Amino acid sequence: MTWSVHRSLEDTDAFLARVIAAPDDQYDWAVRESADARVIGGFQFSLRSEREGQLDYTLAEDVWGQGFATEAAQAVLNWAMTTFPTVQRVVGGVVVGNRGSERVVTKCGMVEAGRYEEHWAKYDRVIELATYALTRQSWEKLPWRAPDTDAA
């Protein structure tokens, strides 16, 4: 995530206000464990154009490696590909060296498509990011993808 961990209720209120004020082509979900009501992360899908979407997410560190991010990412990708049939590619950025996020996106069928540098507010340095992409053609071959809604 590009921001620091929320340290106060005001931080969370400001974040939620930004989500509520988001443009119509941005979709946000909170992620929680089914066993309790604690929010453990969030996912966002936004349309970059009619043909391209972007997936972003964040997850609480204490639940890393438990499969939550992969499960939620696959659900969001299925939703996006079935909701927006014109989308031909979904991209997402991963901090280079973040092995957990690299595993999440590759388990979703995404492949590295390039690298770039960016300055994030929470760091005093430039961060190297890798762009990962999933094409519609690749998604259609994945074993976890949503079943065809047109077939009946």
Secondary structure, 3 states (H helix, E strand, C coil): CCCCCCCCHHHHHHHHHHHHCCCCCEEEEEEECCCCCCEEEEEEEEECCCCEEEEEEEECHHHCCCCHHHHHHHHHHHHHHHHCCCCCEEEEEEECCCHHHHHHHHHCCCEEEEEEEEECCCCCCEEEEEEEEEEHHHHCCCCCCCCCCCCC
